[in-house]
Amino acid sequence: MHPIPFARVSSRKRHQVIRVVIATSLVWLLLDVFLLMYFADCTNQVTEQNCGSGKLGKTENPRGFFDRFIPDVLRFRSNGPGEMGKAVVIPAENEKEMKELFKINQFNLMASDMIALNRSLPDYRMSSCGRKTYPLENLPDTSIVIVFHNEAWSTLLRTVWSIILRSPRFLINEIILVDDASERDFLGQPLVDYVKSLPVPVYVERMGNRSGLIRARLRGAGLAKGKVITFLDAHCECTEGWLEPLLFEIYKNRSSVVCPIIDVISDDTFEYITGSDMTWGGFNWKLNFRWYSVPQREVERRGGDRTLPLRSPTMAGGLFSIDKSYFYEIGAYDSGMDIWGGENLEMSFRVWMCGGQVLIVTCSRVGHVFRKVSPYTWPGGVVQILNRNTLRTVNVWMDKHKEFFYKLNPAISQSPFGNITERLRLRERLQCKPFEWYLENIYPESLVPLKYFSLGWVRNRESGMCLDGMGRKAGEKVGFLSCHNLGGNQVFSYTGKKELMTDDLCLDTNFRRHILLQRCHGLGGSQQWYFDKKTFSLRHVQSNTCLDNALPTERDAPSLSKCTGVASQQWQLQDFDFKAYNL
């Protein structure tokens, strides 16, 4: 074998180096041309917002060379309407049309349609959330189920695009759009055609008949192929890093039902407004979901680290992720419920009482359009549907505490709520804990007291008049009216903490000895009353005065006076448990 001459080797190396230099130079040249053409296209447009606007359909302005190769929805926009989550301002001359369009979906449809489907949003996470890392290769994938009925095109597809653009692609198994019998043409074949071109699998499933959120979600869940099901509403925007922390909590504990912080997208301007990471889900006596401040004990449990998930007593129910197999093990949704309403509390009670946990993952944020009024009509009427669903919840899960709901609404006792035998069997099969355990261990701050001695009217023995909340707010005087035995505002509970409470308000006093309704704080003080079962008096502990009949100058309110044991200071508390009361 003859050796290759050194000169020939050097020559070959020089040619290779030259080729690399030329190739690298060409790449940089093409990149420069690429960028110059892009920004030339932007500056050549008549209006800046049309450069990569992300809107559907054709623009009236001429499109440049670069525009022809990049899909509208993936183009960069520097200053379009609503970009970076900013509010959209409608010109004064368009306000009349805007108001008419508002009626269609009960949000500003004109503003929504002006915003790009892939509008930019800031990273709203706490800075320490952005520094967290997750074992992405171990996280389960998810199927995202979105139910819609006559949804606006722009809000529905902005939801979809926010998922696509702000989620690791390999974690999205599919997006399932469940159409609950929409009547608008653009949600028919045009929607099917559109989603075929999307970079992730997106399917449209039709319900056929109007079935409501609960049954439509059950349909979507049954089709899901991902290990986790993520339920979203059809008018959301997912933000940076929203998905990974949700899936991470399920990866750590498959019995975790996890929710993002739900931020507000204004129904008027579509401004993205961040919500607090220091609120969690609760409920009042009417079984309405409410947001309340996180108590100190939960702050201390997390060691002051706000990036750790909150153990929330309940969830709002619109947006959450759950392990698919666990979803069915725990009882999925109650298919006996109609349309929408109450299913979030039912699932919250069930998960906690049967061994799972509900978490608000504070490093995950999703915006949601909250409407003041629903644009939809419900078969059977809103009140009837909500009553049915709530009655199913209280009769399966709340044990003796269901009487709080019944006492407020005595007429509801005759309302039908269907057969609950299977749900009761589910509770027994899962060996779920009693509702008292839930109040004591999960939600000791609940407005439904763990221990109470009476529930119903509080009647003055002399006048026969009853305390009445009169629908008044915190800081206003308690009323004093004829007893009507219809529940509602005349239902008070004398609790184990010696409070006289009606829903989330407690009898309180001020320095003028006016008897007020104030938010219950559970700390005693000016909200503590001692009921003497021998004299039937209600003594205000802090002032050492007794609840008395109305004064001649103020007949619609009770009064406070020196305790003397007179008849006007004697009170009857409905269904008082004298046997349990040993004070």
C-alpha positions in Angstrom: 0.0 0.0 0.0 1.4 3.4 -1.0 1.1 6.3 1.4 -1.0 9.4 0.2 1.3 12.3 -0.5 1.2 15.0 2.2 0.5 17.8 -0.3 -2.7 15.9 -1.5 -3.9 15.6 2.1 -3.4 19.3 2.8 -5.2 20.3 -0.4 -8.2 18.1 0.5 -8.4 19.6 4.0 -8.3 23.1 2.6 -11.2 22.4 0.2 -13.3 21.0 3.1 -12.6 24.1 5.2 -13.5 26.3 2.2 -16.8 24.4 1.7 -17.7 24.8 5.4 -17.0 28.5 5.3 -19.0 29.0 2.2 -21.9 26.9 3.6 -21.9 28.8 6.9 -21.8 32.2 5.0 -24.8 31.2 2.9 -26.8 30.2 5.9 -26.1 33.6 7.5 -26.9 35.3 4.3 -30.2 33.5 3.9 -31.1 34.3 7.5 -30.4 38.0 7.0 -32.5 38.0 3.8 -35.2 36.1 5.7 -35.3 38.7 8.5 -35.1 41.6 6.2 -38.0 40.3 4.1 -40.1 39.7 7.3 -39.6 43.2 8.6 -40.0 44.7 5.2 -43.4 42.9 4.9 -44.4 44.3 8.3 -43.5 47.9 7.4 -45.2 47.6 4.0 -48.5 46.7 5.5 -51.0 49.6 5.7 -51.7 48.8 9.5 -49.3 47.2 11.9 -51.8 44.9 13.4 -52.3 43.0 10.2 -48.7 41.8 10.2 -49.2 38.3 11.4 -52.6 39.2 13.0 -53.6 35.6 13.6 -57.1 36.3 12.4 -59.0 33.9 10.2 -59.8 34.7 6.6 -58.2 37.2 4.2 -56.9 40.6 5.0 -57.7 43.6 2.8 -54.1 44.6 2.9 -51.6 43.1 0.4 -49.5 40.3 1.8 -45.8 40.2 1.4 -43.5 37.4 0.3 -42.9 36.2 3.8 -46.6 36.1 4.7 -47.3 33.5 2.0 -45.2 30.9 3.8 -46.2 31.3 7.5 -49.7 30.5 8.7 -51.5 33.5 10.1 -51.8 32.0 13.6 -48.1 31.5 14.0 -46.9 35.0 13.0 -45.4 37.4 15.5 -47.4 40.5 16.3 -46.0 43.5 18.0 -49.0 45.7 18.8 -52.3 44.0 17.8 -55.5 44.4 19.8 -55.4 42.6 23.1 -51.7 41.6 22.8 -49.9 40.9 26.0 -53.3 40.5 27.7 -54.2 44.2 27.3 -57.8 45.4 27.1 -59.4 46.1 23.8 -60.8 49.5 23.3 -63.8 49.7 20.9 -64.1 53.0 19.0 -67.1 55.1 20.0 -68.7 54.8 16.6 -68.8 51.0 17.0 -70.4 50.9 20.4 -74.0 50.3 19.2 -72.9 47.3 17.1 -70.7 46.1 20.0 -73.7 46.1 22.4 -75.8 44.1 19.9 -73.1 41.5 19.4 -72.6 41.3 23.2 -76.1 39.7 23.5 -75.1 36.7 21.5 -72.6 35.2 24.0 -72.9 37.7 26.9 -69.4 38.9 26.3 -67.8 41.4 24.0 -67.8 39.4 20.8 -66.5 42.4 18.8 -63.4 42.7 21.1 -62.8 38.9 21.0 -62.9 38.8 17.2 -60.4 41.7 17.0 -57.9 39.7 19.0 -55.5 37.2 17.3 -56.3 33.6 18.0 -52.8 33.2 19.3 -52.5 36.5 21.2 -49.4 36.9 23.3 -49.6 36.9 27.1 -46.9 37.7 29.7 -45.6 35.0 31.9 -47.9 35.5 34.9 -46.3 32.9 37.1 -44.4 33.8 40.3 -40.7 34.0 39.4 -39.9 31.0 41.6 -42.5 28.9 39.6 -40.6 29.7 36.4 -37.4 28.2 38.0 -39.0 24.9 38.9 -38.1 21.9 36.8 -40.2 18.8 36.2 -39.3 15.2 35.1 -41.0 15.7 31.7 -40.0 12.2 30.4 -42.0 10.7 33.3 -45.1 12.9 33.2 -48.3 11.3 31.9 -49.9 12.7 28.7 -53.3 14.2 28.8 -56.5 14.3 26.7 -58.1 17.7 26.9 -61.9 17.8 26.8 -63.7 21.0 26.0 -67.5 21.1 25.9 -69.1 23.9 23.9 -72.6 25.0 23.0 -73.0 27.9 20.5 -69.6 29.2 21.5 -68.0 32.0 19.6 -65.5 30.9 17.0 -62.7 33.2 18.3 -63.0 32.2 22.0 -63.2 28.5 21.2 -60.2 28.5 18.9 -58.2 30.9 21.0 -58.7 28.3 23.8 -57.4 25.6 21.5 -54.4 27.6 20.2 -53.4 28.6 23.7 -53.2 24.9 24.6 -51.1 24.1 21.4 -48.7 27.0 21.8 -48.1 26.8 25.5 -47.9 23.1 26.2 -45.1 20.6 25.5 -46.3 18.8 22.4 -45.6 15.3 23.6 -47.8 15.8 26.7 -50.9 16.6 24.6 -52.4 13.3 23.4 -55.4 15.0 21.8 -58.0 17.7 22.2 -61.6 16.6 22.1 -64.2 19.2 21.4 -67.6 18.0 22.5 -70.4 19.9 20.7 -73.5 20.0 23.0 -76.0 20.5 20.1 -74.8 23.8 18.8 -77.1 25.5 16.3 -74.6 27.8 14.5 -73.4 26.8 11.1 -69.7 27.8 11.6 -69.5 25.2 14.4 -70.5 22.5 12.0 -68.4 21.4 9.0 -66.2 24.6 9.0 -65.0 23.7 12.5 -64.2 20.1 11.5 -62.3 21.3 8.4 -60.3 23.8 10.4 -59.2 21.5 13.2 -57.9 19.0 10.6 -55.1 21.4 9.8 -53.9 21.9 13.4 -50.5 20.5 14.6 -52.0 18.3 17.3 -54.9 15.8 17.0 -58.2 17.6 17.5 -61.5 15.9 17.2 -65.1 17.1 17.2 -67.7 14.9 18.9 -71.4 15.7 18.5 -73.9 15.1 21.3 -76.9 15.2 18.9 -79.4 16.4 21.6 -78.8 19.1 24.2 -77.4 17.1 27.1 -75.6 19.7 29.3 -72.0 20.0 30.6 -72.0 17.0 32.8 -73.1 14.4 30.3 -71.1 16.0 27.5 -68.0 15.8 29.7 -68.7 12.1 30.4 -68.9 11.5 26.6 -65.6 13.2 26.1 -64.0 11.4 29.0 -65.1 8.1 27.5 -63.3 8.9 24.2 -60.1 10.1 25.9 -56.9 8.1 25.2 -54.5 10.0 27.4 -53.5 8.8 30.9 -54.9 12.1 32.3 -58.1 13.9 31.4 -58.0 17.7 31.5 -61.3 19.5 31.5 -61.4 23.1 30.2 -64.2 25.5 29.3 -64.5 26.8 25.8 -63.5 30.4 26.6 -60.1 30.0 28.3 -56.5 31.0 27.6 -53.7 28.8 28.9 -50.6 30.7 30.0 -46.9 29.8 29.9 -46.1 26.7 32.0 -49.7 25.9 32.8 -49.7 22.1 32.1 -46.5 20.7 33.6 -47.2 21.5 37.2 -50.7 20.0 37.0 -49.4 16.7 35.5 -46.5 16.6 38.0 -48.9 16.6 41.0 -50.8 13.6 39.4 -47.5 11.9 38.7 -46.7 12.1 42.4 -50.1 11.1 43.6 -52.7 9.7 41.1 -55.6 10.4 43.6 -54.9 14.2 43.3 -57.5 16.2 41.5 -55.6 19.4 40.4 -56.8 22.8 39.4 -54.9 25.8 38.0 -55.4 29.3 39.5 -58.3 30.6 37.5 -57.6 34.1 36.3 -60.2 36.5 34.9 -60.6 37.5 31.3 -62.8 40.5 31.3 -66.1 39.9 29.5 -66.1 43.6 28.5 -62.6 44.2 27.2 -60.9 40.8 27.2 -58.2 42.1 29.4 -56.3 39.3 31.2 -56.6 40.0 35.0 -54.6 37.8 37.3 -56.3 36.2 40.3 -54.9 35.8 43.8 -52.9 32.7 44.7 -54.1 33.2 48.3 -57.8 32.1 47.8 -59.4 28.7 47.8 -62.8 27.1 47.2 -65.5 26.9 49.8 -69.3 27.1 49.9 -72.2 28.7 51.8 -75.3 27.3 53.4 -77.1 27.4 50.0 -74.4 25.2 48.6 -73.1 27.9 46.3 -69.4 27.7 45.5 -67.4 30.7 46.8 -63.8 31.9 46.9 -62.4 32.6 50.4 -59.1 33.7 51.7 -56.6 30.9 52.5 -56.5 30.4 56.3 -53.3 30.8 58.3 -53.2 27.0 59.1 -52.8 26.3 55.3 -50.1 29.0 55.0 -48.2 27.4 57.8 -48.7 23.9 56.4 -46.9 25.0 53.2 -44.1 26.6 55.3 -44.9 30.0 53.7 -43.9 28.7 50.2 -46.6 30.0 47.9 -45.5 27.9 45.0 -46.7 24.7 46.7 -50.2 23.5 45.9 -53.1 24.5 48.1 -55.2 21.8 49.7 -58.6 23.3 48.7 -61.8 22.1 50.3 -63.7 22.5 47.0 -63.0 23.3 43.4 -64.7 25.6 41.0 -65.1 22.6 38.6 -64.7 24.3 35.2 -60.9 23.6 34.8 -59.1 20.6 36.3 -57.0 17.5 35.6 -57.6 14.0 36.9 -56.0 10.6 36.3 -58.4 8.9 33.9 -58.5 5.6 35.7 -58.9 7.3 39.0 -61.8 9.4 37.5 -63.8 6.2 37.0 -62.7 4.6 40.2 -63.9 7.5 42.2 -67.3 7.6 40.4 -66.7 10.0 37.5 -69.6 12.5 37.4 -73.1 11.7 38.8 -74.9 11.0 35.6 -78.2 11.6 37.4 -77.4 15.3 37.5 -78.8 17.5 34.8 -77.1 20.1 32.6 -74.8 22.0 34.9 -74.5 23.1 38.6 -73.5 21.5 41.8 -71.3 18.8 40.2 -68.2 20.6 41.5 -69.1 20.4 45.1 -70.3 16.8 44.7 -67.0 15.8 43.3 -65.1 17.8 45.9 -66.9 16.1 48.8 -66.5 12.7 47.2 -62.8 13.0 46.4 -61.9 14.2 49.9 -64.2 11.9 51.8 -63.1 8.8 49.8 -59.3 9.2 50.1 -58.3 11.7 47.4 -57.3 15.3 47.5 -58.3 18.5 45.7 -55.3 20.8 44.9 -55.0 24.3 43.5 -51.6 24.3 41.8 -50.4 27.9 42.2 -47.7 27.5 39.5 -50.4 26.9 36.9 -52.6 29.7 35.6 -55.4 29.6 33.1 -57.6 32.6 32.2 -61.4 32.3 31.9 -64.1 34.6 30.6 -66.5 35.0 33.5 -69.9 36.2 32.3 -72.4 38.1 34.4 -75.3 36.4 32.8 -75.6 33.0 31.0 -76.6 33.3 27.3 -78.3 29.9 27.3 -81.7 28.6 28.2 -81.8 25.4 30.2 -84.5 22.7 29.6 -86.7 22.7 32.7 -85.5 26.0 34.0 -82.4 27.0 36.0 -83.9 26.8 39.5 -85.3 23.3 39.0 -82.1 21.9 37.6 -79.9 23.4 40.3 -82.3 22.2 43.0 -82.2 18.7 41.6 -78.4 18.6 41.4 -77.9 20.0 44.9 -80.5 17.7 46.5 -78.6 14.7 45.0 -75.4 16.1 46.6 -76.7 16.8 50.1 -78.6 13.5 50.3 -75.6 11.4 49.3 -72.7 13.2 51.0 -73.7 15.6 53.7 -75.3 13.3 56.3 -77.2 15.3 59.1 -75.7 18.6 57.8 -78.0 18.4 54.8 -80.6 20.1 57.1 -78.8 23.4 56.6 -79.9 23.3 53.0 -83.4 22.1 53.7 -84.0 24.6 56.5 -83.1 27.5 54.2 -85.5 26.1 51.5 -88.3 24.2 53.3 -90.4 24.1 50.1 -87.7 22.1 48.4 -88.3 19.0 50.4 -90.9 17.9 47.9 -88.7 18.5 44.8 -87.7 15.3 42.9 -84.0 14.5 42.6 -84.1 11.0 41.0 -82.7 7.7 42.3 -79.5 7.9 44.3 -79.2 4.3 45.2 -76.1 3.7 43.0 -74.4 6.8 44.4 -75.0 5.6 48.0 -73.6 2.2 47.0 -70.6 3.9 45.5 -70.0 5.7 48.9 -70.2 2.4 50.7 -68.0 0.6 48.3 -65.3 3.2 48.5 -65.5 3.2 52.3 -65.8 7.0 52.4 -65.6 9.0 55.6 -68.5 10.9 57.1 -69.2 14.5 56.4 -68.3 15.5 59.9 -64.8 14.1 59.2 -64.6 16.4 56.2 -65.6 19.5 58.3 -63.2 18.6 61.1 -60.1 17.7 59.0 -60.4 19.3 55.6 -62.6 22.4 56.2 -62.8 23.4 59.8 -63.3 27.0 58.6 -66.5 26.0 56.9 -69.5 28.2 57.3 -71.5 25.0 57.9 -70.5 24.5 61.5 -69.2 21.2 62.6 -71.0 21.4 66.0 -74.3 23.3 66.5 -77.1 23.2 69.0 -80.0 24.8 67.0 -80.9 25.5 63.5 -84.0 27.5 62.5 -85.8 30.6 63.8 -84.8 32.6 66.8 -88.1 33.9 68.4 -88.6 36.5 71.1 -91.0 35.0 73.7 -92.7 38.3 74.6 -93.3 39.7 71.1 -93.3 36.5 69.0 -91.0 38.3 66.5 -88.0 36.6 64.9 -84.5 37.6 64.0 -84.3 38.2 60.2 -81.2 38.6 58.1 -83.3 40.4 55.5 -80.7 39.7 52.8 -78.5 42.4 54.3 -74.8 42.6 53.9 -72.0 42.7 56.5 -72.0 45.8 58.6 -75.8 46.3 58.4 -78.3 45.8 61.2 -80.0 42.5 61.8 -83.8 42.7 61.2 -86.6 41.8 63.6 -89.9 40.8 61.8 -92.9 38.6 62.2 -92.0 34.9 62.1 -93.0 33.3 58.8 -91.7 29.7 59.2 -90.5 29.7 55.6 -86.8 29.4 56.3 -84.6 31.7 54.3 -83.4 34.8 56.0 -84.9 33.7 59.4 -82.7 30.7 59.7 -80.0 31.1 62.3 -77.7 28.5 63.9 -76.4 28.6 67.5 -73.0 26.9 67.1 -70.5 25.1 69.3 -68.4 28.3 69.2 -71.4 30.2 70.8 -72.1 32.1 67.6 -75.5 33.1 66.2 -74.9 32.7 62.5 -76.9 32.9 59.4 -74.9 31.6 56.4 -71.6 33.5 56.4 -72.8 36.3 58.8 -72.8 36.3 62.6 -74.6 38.5 65.1 -72.1 41.2 66.3 -72.2 44.5 68.0 -70.5 47.9 67.8 -69.6 50.4 70.4 -73.1 51.9 70.2 -74.5 48.5 71.1 -76.2 48.2 67.7 -76.7 44.6 66.7 -75.1 44.0 63.4 -74.4 41.3 60.9 -70.7 40.8 60.3 -68.5 38.2 58.6 -68.1 35.2 60.9 -64.4 35.0 62.1 -64.7 32.2 64.6 -62.6 34.0 67.2 -65.3 34.7 69.7 -65.0 38.3 71.0 -67.9 40.5 69.9 -69.5 37.5 68.1 -69.9 35.3 71.2 -73.3 34.8 72.8 -74.1 32.7 75.9 -77.5 31.0 75.8 -78.9 30.2 79.3 -81.2 27.2 79.0 -82.8 28.0 82.4 -83.6 31.7 81.8 -83.7 31.5 78.0 -81.6 34.6 77.7 -78.9 35.3 75.1 -76.1 37.2 76.8 -73.5 39.0 74.8 -70.3 37.8 76.5 -68.1 40.8 75.7 -70.5 43.5 76.8 -72.3 41.4 79.5 -75.7 42.6 78.1 -78.7 40.6 76.9 -80.5 40.4 73.6 -83.8 42.2 74.1 -87.0 43.1 72.3 -87.1 46.0 69.9 -87.1 49.5 71.4 -90.1 51.8 70.7 -87.9 54.0 68.7 -86.6 51.2 66.4 -89.2 48.4 66.1 -87.5 46.6 63.2 -84.4 45.7 65.1 -83.6 43.9 68.4 -81.8 45.7 71.1 -79.2 45.1 73.9 -79.9 45.9 77.6 -78.9 45.1 81.1 -79.6 41.4 81.9 -82.7 41.3 84.2 -84.4 38.1 83.2 -87.6 39.9 82.0 -89.8 38.2 79.4 -88.5 40.5 76.6 -85.1 39.0 77.1 -86.3 35.4 76.7 -85.7 33.6 73.4 -86.7 30.4 71.8 -84.2 28.7 69.4 -85.9 26.3 67.0 -85.0 22.6 67.5 -82.6 23.4 70.3 -80.7 20.3 71.4 -80.9 20.7 75.2 -79.4 17.2 75.8 -76.2 18.0 73.9 -76.0 21.5 75.4 -74.2 21.3 78.7 -73.0 24.9 79.2 
